[in-house]
Amino acid sequence: MKDHDTTLHVHPSSIRSASRGRREDDDLDRLNSAAEDLADLEAARTARAGIEAGEAPIPGEQVTAGLGLA
């Protein structure tokens, strides 16, 4: 008999856990943080590749306005 069953559904922006039994919140938080870091790294690599290919970078003011931070 198992202690607990856990299924993780991974999405670039979040990780959800559907589990039975005891869940380790700290481990889940670290996993979620690592997934977010990986998504950030992939986005940075894609942006850098675009710039190296001659694409114009997006101005910071446009990014902050698009995020509703301006």
N, C-alpha and C positions, 0 to 999 in steps of 0.2 A: 504494500500500500504506500502511495506517495504522501509526502508531507503536504505538498501543495502543487497545484498546476497553475502556470502563468502563461498567458499568450500576449505577446507584444505586437501591436500594429504600428509600424514605423512610418512616419510621414516626415518630410523635411522640416516642418515647423513644430512638430510635437510628437510626443510618445504617449500613448494611452495604454493602460494596463487593465486587462480583465483577468482577475485572479481569484482563486479560491484558497482560503487559508491565510497565513501570515504574509504580509507584503513588507519588504524592506524599503521604506521611503527614501533613505539616504542613497541607496544603490540606484533607485529609479531616478532620483534627482541628478545624480552624477551621469547616468546614461542619457537623460534628456539634455543635459548641458553638453555632453560630448557630441550628440547628434546636431545640436544647434551650432556648435563650433565647426563641425564638419561641413554643414550647409554654408556657413560663412566663408570657409576656405574655398569651397567649390565656386561660390559666387565671385570671390576675389580673383581666382584663377581665370574664370570666364571673362571677367572684365579686363584683366590684364592682357589676355590673349586678343581681345577685341581691340584694345589700344595699340598693341604691337602690330596688328593687322591694318592699322590706319584709321580705325573708328575714332570719332571724337569722344572724349570722356563727357559724362553727364555733369554739369555744374552742380556744386554742392547746394546752392540755393534752390535749384530745381528738385533735388532729392529731398531736402527738408520740407519744402512746400508740398511735395507729393505725399509725404508721410504725415502732413498736418502739423508739422512742428514749427512752421514759420508764422 
